[in-house]
Each structure stands twice: as C-alpha cells, then as structure tokens.
C-alpha cells in the first residue's frame, strides 16, 4: 500500500459518512413524506452537497503523485471532506417527521453557510500551503465563487437571493466537474 492509498482510506471514510448522512436523510424524508413540508431550495442544496462529496473523492486522485506528506498536509486534505460531512449532517432536522424544510432551512440550518465558507477557504488553501501550488488558478475559480456565494447566503435570509444563489452554486460545481475534472487517469 502506498502512502497515498493509506491517506485515501481516512478521506474515503469521511466522505462515505457524509454520503451516508445524505442518503439517510433522504430515506427518512421519503418515509415521512406525508408529514413533511418540502422546500425546493433545500432539495437543491442536498443534491449540491452530495455532488460536492463525490467531487472531493474524485478530485483527490490528482494528489497521487505527491510523495511528501506531513501531518499538516493530512489535516488540510481532510478539511474539505470534514466540512462537507458536517454540512451533510446538518441538512436534515431531527426528527424528520412533521418537519417544515423551509423553516428549517432559514432557521436551525443557517450555520451550514459559515461551515461552507470555512470549508471552501481551507480546502482552497490546501495545495498552496502544503505543496506550494499557485492559489490563483482556473481550477480554484469555482472555490472563489463559492466563497463569495456562501458568505452572501450566510449573511442573508432573503428568500429570492437564496432561490437564485443555491442553484447558481450548484451550476458552478457542475461546471467545475465538467470543465476541470470530468475524467481522471
């Protein structure tokens, strides 16, 4: 087992836990569908976080050629998956039965945006700090857009703004996947 494979195990576990949280939340939502009030912006956010978790796992393959790892490198590598796990955990209220997802979205779930700001910041700084890569690259463009978008969402409860920005941020992550990392080799 290579060092990269060794590090991937922990990263994959955290990403897997985040995916499991989303799938459990969706399953509980389906189970209680007669008693919940759905909010489409929340549903788009759930899909966005699911795709972001997959993207984290997919893009980490690009680190396979780095041979010098440190504990700081491990911690920085785990910031993206860890932040996404926390967000995934907070996406669904406990219990789901009888939940109003619009109220939950604008109420108890609000810390998600500040976790997202911190996550995108640390994940973007990971390669420049640990490996000396350039910060300002086209590959980081979606991260800079995400930082601005998540900050605005964290500061605002304006429903129209959320209805525009959440799908726009989902489009940004899809663009990043399609343009920057659709295929790995």
Rosetta constraint file for C-alpha pairs under 8 A:
AtomPair CA 1 CA 5 HARMONIC 6.08 0.50
AtomPair CA 1 CA 6 HARMONIC 6.58 0.50
AtomPair CA 2 CA 6 HARMONIC 6.23 0.50
AtomPair CA 3 CA 7 HARMONIC 6.29 0.50
AtomPair CA 3 CA 67 HARMONIC 7.68 0.50
AtomPair CA 4 CA 8 HARMONIC 6.09 0.50
AtomPair CA 4 CA 63 HARMONIC 7.64 0.50
AtomPair CA 4 CA 64 HARMONIC 5.78 0.50
AtomPair CA 4 CA 66 HARMONIC 7.96 0.50
AtomPair CA 4 CA 67 HARMONIC 7.78 0.50
AtomPair CA 5 CA 9 HARMONIC 6.48 0.50
AtomPair CA 6 CA 10 HARMONIC 7.57 0.50
AtomPair CA 7 CA 11 HARMONIC 6.62 0.50
AtomPair CA 7 CA 74 HARMONIC 7.37 0.50
AtomPair CA 8 CA 12 HARMONIC 5.77 0.50
AtomPair CA 9 CA 13 HARMONIC 6.24 0.50
AtomPair CA 10 CA 14 HARMONIC 6.44 0.50
AtomPair CA 11 CA 15 HARMONIC 6.25 0.50
AtomPair CA 11 CA 57 HARMONIC 7.73 0.50
AtomPair CA 11 CA 77 HARMONIC 7.94 0.50
AtomPair CA 11 CA 78 HARMONIC 6.26 0.50
AtomPair CA 11 CA 81 HARMONIC 6.90 0.50
AtomPair CA 12 CA 16 HARMONIC 5.85 0.50
AtomPair CA 12 CA 57 HARMONIC 6.82 0.50
AtomPair CA 13 CA 17 HARMONIC 6.13 0.50
AtomPair CA 14 CA 18 HARMONIC 6.36 0.50
AtomPair CA 14 CA 81 HARMONIC 6.15 0.50
AtomPair CA 14 CA 82 HARMONIC 6.48 0.50
AtomPair CA 14 CA 85 HARMONIC 6.85 0.50
AtomPair CA 15 CA 19 HARMONIC 6.25 0.50
AtomPair CA 15 CA 53 HARMONIC 6.01 0.50
AtomPair CA 15 CA 54 HARMONIC 7.72 0.50
AtomPair CA 15 CA 56 HARMONIC 7.87 0.50
AtomPair CA 15 CA 57 HARMONIC 7.00 0.50
AtomPair CA 15 CA 81 HARMONIC 5.57 0.50
AtomPair CA 15 CA 82 HARMONIC 7.67 0.50
AtomPair CA 15 CA 84 HARMONIC 7.87 0.50
AtomPair CA 15 CA 85 HARMONIC 6.76 0.50
AtomPair CA 16 CA 20 HARMONIC 6.04 0.50
AtomPair CA 17 CA 21 HARMONIC 6.21 0.50
AtomPair CA 17 CA 85 HARMONIC 6.78 0.50
AtomPair CA 18 CA 22 HARMONIC 6.48 0.50
AtomPair CA 18 CA 53 HARMONIC 7.17 0.50
AtomPair CA 18 CA 81 HARMONIC 7.84 0.50
AtomPair CA 18 CA 84 HARMONIC 6.71 0.50
AtomPair CA 18 CA 85 HARMONIC 4.22 0.50
AtomPair CA 18 CA 86 HARMONIC 7.55 0.50
AtomPair CA 18 CA 88 HARMONIC 5.63 0.50
AtomPair CA 18 CA 89 HARMONIC 7.05 0.50
AtomPair CA 19 CA 23 HARMONIC 6.20 0.50
AtomPair CA 19 CA 50 HARMONIC 6.34 0.50
AtomPair CA 19 CA 53 HARMONIC 6.95 0.50
AtomPair CA 19 CA 85 HARMONIC 7.78 0.50
AtomPair CA 19 CA 88 HARMONIC 7.50 0.50
AtomPair CA 20 CA 24 HARMONIC 5.95 0.50
AtomPair CA 21 CA 25 HARMONIC 6.08 0.50
AtomPair CA 21 CA 85 HARMONIC 7.78 0.50
AtomPair CA 21 CA 88 HARMONIC 5.91 0.50
AtomPair CA 21 CA 89 HARMONIC 5.69 0.50
AtomPair CA 22 CA 26 HARMONIC 6.17 0.50
AtomPair CA 22 CA 46 HARMONIC 7.14 0.50
AtomPair CA 22 CA 50 HARMONIC 6.93 0.50
AtomPair CA 22 CA 88 HARMONIC 5.77 0.50
AtomPair CA 22 CA 89 HARMONIC 7.31 0.50
AtomPair CA 22 CA 91 HARMONIC 7.69 0.50
AtomPair CA 23 CA 27 HARMONIC 6.07 0.50
AtomPair CA 24 CA 28 HARMONIC 6.10 0.50
AtomPair CA 25 CA 29 HARMONIC 6.05 0.50
AtomPair CA 25 CA 91 HARMONIC 7.81 0.50
AtomPair CA 25 CA 92 HARMONIC 5.83 0.50
AtomPair CA 25 CA 96 HARMONIC 7.89 0.50
AtomPair CA 26 CA 30 HARMONIC 6.15 0.50
AtomPair CA 27 CA 31 HARMONIC 6.10 0.50
AtomPair CA 28 CA 32 HARMONIC 6.10 0.50
AtomPair CA 28 CA 96 HARMONIC 6.42 0.50
AtomPair CA 28 CA 97 HARMONIC 7.91 0.50
AtomPair CA 29 CA 33 HARMONIC 5.67 0.50
AtomPair CA 29 CA 36 HARMONIC 7.35 0.50
AtomPair CA 29 CA 96 HARMONIC 6.28 0.50
AtomPair CA 29 CA 97 HARMONIC 7.61 0.50
AtomPair CA 32 CA 36 HARMONIC 6.41 0.50
AtomPair CA 32 CA 96 HARMONIC 6.99 0.50
AtomPair CA 32 CA 97 HARMONIC 5.37 0.50
AtomPair CA 32 CA 98 HARMONIC 7.56 0.50
AtomPair CA 35 CA 97 HARMONIC 5.92 0.50
AtomPair CA 35 CA 98 HARMONIC 4.66 0.50
AtomPair CA 35 CA 99 HARMONIC 7.14 0.50
AtomPair CA 36 CA 96 HARMONIC 7.26 0.50
AtomPair CA 36 CA 97 HARMONIC 6.22 0.50
AtomPair CA 36 CA 98 HARMONIC 4.85 0.50
AtomPair CA 36 CA 99 HARMONIC 4.88 0.50
AtomPair CA 36 CA 100 HARMONIC 5.82 0.50
AtomPair CA 36 CA 101 HARMONIC 7.43 0.50
AtomPair CA 37 CA 98 HARMONIC 7.52 0.50
AtomPair CA 37 CA 99 HARMONIC 6.25 0.50
AtomPair CA 37 CA 100 HARMONIC 4.58 0.50
AtomPair CA 37 CA 101 HARMONIC 5.86 0.50
AtomPair CA 37 CA 102 HARMONIC 7.53 0.50
AtomPair CA 38 CA 42 HARMONIC 7.94 0.50
AtomPair CA 38 CA 43 HARMONIC 7.79 0.50
AtomPair CA 38 CA 100 HARMONIC 6.68 0.50
AtomPair CA 38 CA 101 HARMONIC 5.45 0.50
AtomPair CA 38 CA 102 HARMONIC 7.05 0.50
AtomPair CA 39 CA 43 HARMONIC 6.48 0.50
AtomPair CA 39 CA 100 HARMONIC 7.86 0.50
AtomPair CA 39 CA 101 HARMONIC 5.38 0.50
AtomPair CA 39 CA 102 HARMONIC 5.15 0.50
AtomPair CA 40 CA 44 HARMONIC 6.26 0.50
AtomPair CA 41 CA 45 HARMONIC 6.26 0.50
AtomPair CA 41 CA 162 HARMONIC 7.32 0.50
AtomPair CA 41 CA 163 HARMONIC 6.01 0.50
AtomPair CA 41 CA 166 HARMONIC 6.79 0.50
AtomPair CA 41 CA 167 HARMONIC 7.68 0.50
AtomPair CA 42 CA 46 HARMONIC 6.25 0.50
AtomPair CA 42 CA 101 HARMONIC 6.90 0.50
AtomPair CA 42 CA 102 HARMONIC 7.34 0.50
AtomPair CA 42 CA 105 HARMONIC 6.44 0.50
AtomPair CA 43 CA 47 HARMONIC 6.47 0.50
AtomPair CA 44 CA 48 HARMONIC 6.12 0.50
AtomPair CA 44 CA 166 HARMONIC 7.05 0.50
AtomPair CA 44 CA 167 HARMONIC 6.59 0.50
AtomPair CA 44 CA 170 HARMONIC 7.63 0.50
AtomPair CA 45 CA 49 HARMONIC 6.17 0.50
AtomPair CA 45 CA 166 HARMONIC 6.48 0.50
AtomPair CA 45 CA 167 HARMONIC 7.83 0.50
AtomPair CA 45 CA 170 HARMONIC 7.70 0.50
AtomPair CA 46 CA 50 HARMONIC 6.24 0.50
AtomPair CA 46 CA 88 HARMONIC 7.65 0.50
AtomPair CA 46 CA 91 HARMONIC 6.95 0.50
AtomPair CA 47 CA 51 HARMONIC 6.15 0.50
AtomPair CA 48 CA 52 HARMONIC 6.05 0.50
AtomPair CA 48 CA 169 HARMONIC 8.00 0.50
AtomPair CA 48 CA 170 HARMONIC 5.42 0.50
AtomPair CA 48 CA 173 HARMONIC 7.76 0.50
AtomPair CA 49 CA 53 HARMONIC 6.15 0.50
AtomPair CA 49 CA 84 HARMONIC 6.87 0.50
AtomPair CA 49 CA 87 HARMONIC 7.67 0.50
AtomPair CA 49 CA 88 HARMONIC 6.75 0.50
AtomPair CA 50 CA 54 HARMONIC 6.47 0.50
AtomPair CA 50 CA 88 HARMONIC 7.94 0.50
AtomPair CA 51 CA 55 HARMONIC 6.03 0.50
AtomPair CA 52 CA 56 HARMONIC 6.13 0.50
AtomPair CA 52 CA 84 HARMONIC 7.63 0.50
AtomPair CA 52 CA 173 HARMONIC 7.21 0.50
AtomPair CA 53 CA 57 HARMONIC 6.48 0.50
AtomPair CA 53 CA 81 HARMONIC 6.74 0.50
AtomPair CA 53 CA 84 HARMONIC 6.58 0.50
AtomPair CA 54 CA 58 HARMONIC 6.06 0.50
AtomPair CA 55 CA 59 HARMONIC 5.86 0.50
AtomPair CA 55 CA 177 HARMONIC 7.08 0.50
AtomPair CA 56 CA 60 HARMONIC 6.16 0.50
AtomPair CA 56 CA 80 HARMONIC 7.17 0.50
AtomPair CA 56 CA 81 HARMONIC 6.75 0.50
AtomPair CA 57 CA 61 HARMONIC 7.47 0.50
AtomPair CA 58 CA 184 HARMONIC 7.95 0.50
AtomPair CA 59 CA 181 HARMONIC 6.70 0.50
AtomPair CA 60 CA 64 HARMONIC 7.68 0.50
AtomPair CA 61 CA 184 HARMONIC 7.47 0.50
AtomPair CA 62 CA 184 HARMONIC 7.84 0.50
AtomPair CA 69 CA 73 HARMONIC 5.78 0.50
AtomPair CA 69 CA 74 HARMONIC 7.17 0.50
AtomPair CA 70 CA 74 HARMONIC 6.36 0.50
AtomPair CA 71 CA 75 HARMONIC 6.22 0.50
AtomPair CA 72 CA 76 HARMONIC 6.04 0.50
AtomPair CA 72 CA 130 HARMONIC 7.39 0.50
AtomPair CA 73 CA 77 HARMONIC 5.98 0.50
AtomPair CA 73 CA 126 HARMONIC 7.48 0.50
AtomPair CA 73 CA 130 HARMONIC 5.49 0.50
AtomPair CA 74 CA 78 HARMONIC 6.25 0.50
AtomPair CA 75 CA 79 HARMONIC 6.50 0.50
AtomPair CA 76 CA 80 HARMONIC 7.98 0.50
AtomPair CA 76 CA 122 HARMONIC 6.88 0.50
AtomPair CA 76 CA 123 HARMONIC 6.88 0.50
AtomPair CA 76 CA 126 HARMONIC 5.35 0.50
AtomPair CA 76 CA 130 HARMONIC 7.74 0.50
AtomPair CA 77 CA 123 HARMONIC 7.06 0.50
AtomPair CA 77 CA 126 HARMONIC 6.37 0.50
AtomPair CA 78 CA 82 HARMONIC 5.84 0.50
AtomPair CA 79 CA 83 HARMONIC 5.94 0.50
AtomPair CA 79 CA 119 HARMONIC 6.17 0.50
AtomPair CA 79 CA 122 HARMONIC 6.29 0.50
AtomPair CA 79 CA 123 HARMONIC 5.92 0.50
AtomPair CA 80 CA 84 HARMONIC 6.16 0.50
AtomPair CA 80 CA 119 HARMONIC 5.49 0.50
AtomPair CA 80 CA 120 HARMONIC 6.87 0.50
AtomPair CA 80 CA 122 HARMONIC 7.25 0.50
AtomPair CA 80 CA 123 HARMONIC 5.14 0.50
AtomPair CA 81 CA 85 HARMONIC 6.02 0.50
AtomPair CA 82 CA 86 HARMONIC 6.33 0.50
AtomPair CA 83 CA 87 HARMONIC 6.26 0.50
AtomPair CA 83 CA 115 HARMONIC 6.32 0.50
AtomPair CA 83 CA 116 HARMONIC 6.81 0.50
AtomPair CA 83 CA 118 HARMONIC 7.83 0.50
AtomPair CA 83 CA 119 HARMONIC 5.22 0.50
AtomPair CA 84 CA 88 HARMONIC 6.00 0.50
AtomPair CA 84 CA 116 HARMONIC 7.56 0.50
AtomPair CA 84 CA 119 HARMONIC 7.46 0.50
AtomPair CA 85 CA 89 HARMONIC 6.13 0.50
AtomPair CA 86 CA 90 HARMONIC 6.31 0.50
AtomPair CA 86 CA 115 HARMONIC 7.78 0.50
AtomPair CA 87 CA 91 HARMONIC 6.18 0.50
AtomPair CA 87 CA 112 HARMONIC 5.57 0.50
AtomPair CA 87 CA 115 HARMONIC 7.05 0.50
AtomPair CA 87 CA 116 HARMONIC 7.46 0.50
AtomPair CA 88 CA 92 HARMONIC 7.88 0.50
AtomPair CA 90 CA 109 HARMONIC 6.27 0.50
AtomPair CA 90 CA 112 HARMONIC 7.04 0.50
AtomPair CA 91 CA 109 HARMONIC 6.64 0.50
AtomPair CA 91 CA 112 HARMONIC 7.95 0.50
AtomPair CA 92 CA 96 HARMONIC 6.82 0.50
AtomPair CA 93 CA 99 HARMONIC 7.03 0.50
AtomPair CA 93 CA 104 HARMONIC 6.97 0.50
AtomPair CA 95 CA 99 HARMONIC 7.42 0.50
AtomPair CA 99 CA 104 HARMONIC 7.59 0.50
AtomPair CA 100 CA 104 HARMONIC 6.23 0.50
AtomPair CA 101 CA 105 HARMONIC 5.78 0.50
AtomPair CA 102 CA 106 HARMONIC 6.42 0.50
AtomPair CA 103 CA 107 HARMONIC 5.80 0.50
AtomPair CA 104 CA 108 HARMONIC 5.63 0.50
AtomPair CA 104 CA 109 HARMONIC 5.92 0.50
AtomPair CA 105 CA 109 HARMONIC 5.23 0.50
AtomPair CA 105 CA 110 HARMONIC 6.64 0.50
AtomPair CA 106 CA 110 HARMONIC 6.01 0.50
AtomPair CA 106 CA 157 HARMONIC 6.58 0.50
AtomPair CA 110 CA 114 HARMONIC 7.92 0.50
AtomPair CA 110 CA 154 HARMONIC 6.88 0.50
AtomPair CA 111 CA 115 HARMONIC 6.36 0.50
AtomPair CA 111 CA 154 HARMONIC 7.48 0.50
AtomPair CA 112 CA 116 HARMONIC 6.08 0.50
AtomPair CA 112 CA 154 HARMONIC 7.99 0.50
AtomPair CA 113 CA 117 HARMONIC 6.22 0.50
AtomPair CA 113 CA 150 HARMONIC 5.45 0.50
AtomPair CA 113 CA 151 HARMONIC 6.88 0.50
AtomPair CA 113 CA 153 HARMONIC 6.36 0.50
AtomPair CA 113 CA 154 HARMONIC 4.90 0.50
AtomPair CA 114 CA 118 HARMONIC 6.25 0.50
AtomPair CA 114 CA 150 HARMONIC 7.22 0.50
AtomPair CA 114 CA 151 HARMONIC 7.07 0.50
AtomPair CA 114 CA 154 HARMONIC 6.04 0.50
AtomPair CA 115 CA 119 HARMONIC 5.93 0.50
AtomPair CA 116 CA 120 HARMONIC 5.99 0.50
AtomPair CA 116 CA 147 HARMONIC 7.85 0.50
AtomPair CA 116 CA 150 HARMONIC 6.37 0.50
AtomPair CA 117 CA 121 HARMONIC 6.11 0.50
AtomPair CA 117 CA 146 HARMONIC 7.78 0.50
AtomPair CA 117 CA 147 HARMONIC 5.51 0.50
AtomPair CA 117 CA 150 HARMONIC 5.72 0.50
AtomPair CA 117 CA 151 HARMONIC 6.25 0.50
AtomPair CA 118 CA 122 HARMONIC 6.17 0.50
AtomPair CA 119 CA 123 HARMONIC 5.91 0.50
AtomPair CA 120 CA 124 HARMONIC 5.87 0.50
AtomPair CA 120 CA 143 HARMONIC 6.13 0.50
AtomPair CA 120 CA 146 HARMONIC 7.10 0.50
AtomPair CA 120 CA 147 HARMONIC 6.30 0.50
AtomPair CA 121 CA 125 HARMONIC 6.26 0.50
AtomPair CA 121 CA 143 HARMONIC 7.72 0.50
AtomPair CA 121 CA 147 HARMONIC 6.94 0.50
AtomPair CA 122 CA 126 HARMONIC 6.09 0.50
AtomPair CA 124 CA 128 HARMONIC 7.89 0.50
AtomPair CA 124 CA 135 HARMONIC 7.50 0.50
AtomPair CA 124 CA 140 HARMONIC 6.76 0.50
AtomPair CA 124 CA 143 HARMONIC 6.52 0.50
AtomPair CA 125 CA 129 HARMONIC 5.92 0.50
AtomPair CA 125 CA 135 HARMONIC 7.01 0.50
AtomPair CA 126 CA 130 HARMONIC 5.88 0.50
AtomPair CA 126 CA 131 HARMONIC 7.89 0.50
AtomPair CA 127 CA 131 HARMONIC 5.16 0.50
AtomPair CA 127 CA 132 HARMONIC 6.39 0.50
AtomPair CA 127 CA 133 HARMONIC 5.54 0.50
AtomPair CA 127 CA 134 HARMONIC 7.87 0.50
AtomPair CA 127 CA 135 HARMONIC 7.86 0.50
AtomPair CA 128 CA 132 HARMONIC 4.40 0.50
AtomPair CA 128 CA 133 HARMONIC 4.30 0.50
AtomPair CA 128 CA 134 HARMONIC 5.67 0.50
AtomPair CA 128 CA 135 HARMONIC 5.70 0.50
AtomPair CA 129 CA 133 HARMONIC 7.56 0.50
AtomPair CA 135 CA 140 HARMONIC 7.17 0.50
AtomPair CA 136 CA 140 HARMONIC 6.53 0.50
AtomPair CA 136 CA 141 HARMONIC 7.71 0.50
AtomPair CA 137 CA 141 HARMONIC 6.74 0.50
AtomPair CA 139 CA 176 HARMONIC 7.40 0.50
AtomPair CA 139 CA 180 HARMONIC 6.37 0.50
AtomPair CA 140 CA 144 HARMONIC 6.45 0.50
AtomPair CA 141 CA 145 HARMONIC 6.34 0.50
AtomPair CA 142 CA 146 HARMONIC 5.95 0.50
AtomPair CA 142 CA 172 HARMONIC 6.10 0.50
AtomPair CA 142 CA 173 HARMONIC 6.72 0.50
AtomPair CA 142 CA 176 HARMONIC 6.33 0.50
AtomPair CA 143 CA 147 HARMONIC 6.06 0.50
AtomPair CA 144 CA 148 HARMONIC 6.45 0.50
AtomPair CA 145 CA 149 HARMONIC 6.08 0.50
AtomPair CA 145 CA 169 HARMONIC 7.91 0.50
AtomPair CA 145 CA 172 HARMONIC 7.84 0.50
AtomPair CA 146 CA 150 HARMONIC 5.81 0.50
AtomPair CA 146 CA 169 HARMONIC 6.56 0.50
AtomPair CA 146 CA 172 HARMONIC 7.95 0.50
AtomPair CA 147 CA 151 HARMONIC 6.08 0.50
AtomPair CA 148 CA 152 HARMONIC 6.26 0.50
AtomPair CA 149 CA 153 HARMONIC 6.20 0.50
AtomPair CA 149 CA 165 HARMONIC 6.66 0.50
AtomPair CA 149 CA 169 HARMONIC 7.11 0.50
AtomPair CA 150 CA 154 HARMONIC 6.00 0.50
AtomPair CA 151 CA 155 HARMONIC 6.28 0.50
AtomPair CA 152 CA 156 HARMONIC 6.06 0.50
AtomPair CA 153 CA 157 HARMONIC 7.23 0.50
AtomPair CA 153 CA 161 HARMONIC 7.75 0.50
AtomPair CA 153 CA 162 HARMONIC 6.53 0.50
AtomPair CA 153 CA 165 HARMONIC 7.64 0.50
AtomPair CA 156 CA 161 HARMONIC 7.76 0.50
AtomPair CA 157 CA 161 HARMONIC 7.92 0.50
AtomPair CA 157 CA 162 HARMONIC 7.48 0.50
AtomPair CA 158 CA 162 HARMONIC 6.39 0.50
AtomPair CA 159 CA 163 HARMONIC 6.01 0.50
AtomPair CA 160 CA 164 HARMONIC 6.26 0.50
AtomPair CA 161 CA 165 HARMONIC 5.96 0.50
AtomPair CA 162 CA 166 HARMONIC 5.72 0.50
AtomPair CA 163 CA 167 HARMONIC 6.92 0.50
AtomPair CA 164 CA 168 HARMONIC 6.20 0.50
AtomPair CA 165 CA 169 HARMONIC 5.93 0.50
AtomPair CA 166 CA 170 HARMONIC 6.25 0.50
AtomPair CA 167 CA 171 HARMONIC 6.20 0.50
AtomPair CA 168 CA 172 HARMONIC 6.26 0.50
AtomPair CA 169 CA 173 HARMONIC 6.32 0.50
AtomPair CA 170 CA 174 HARMONIC 6.29 0.50
AtomPair CA 171 CA 175 HARMONIC 6.07 0.50
AtomPair CA 172 CA 176 HARMONIC 6.16 0.50
AtomPair CA 173 CA 177 HARMONIC 6.26 0.50
AtomPair CA 174 CA 178 HARMONIC 6.09 0.50
AtomPair CA 175 CA 179 HARMONIC 5.71 0.50
AtomPair CA 175 CA 180 HARMONIC 7.87 0.50
AtomPair CA 176 CA 180 HARMONIC 5.36 0.50
AtomPair CA 176 CA 181 HARMONIC 7.01 0.50
AtomPair CA 177 CA 181 HARMONIC 5.01 0.50
AtomPair CA 177 CA 182 HARMONIC 5.30 0.50
AtomPair CA 178 CA 182 HARMONIC 4.82 0.50
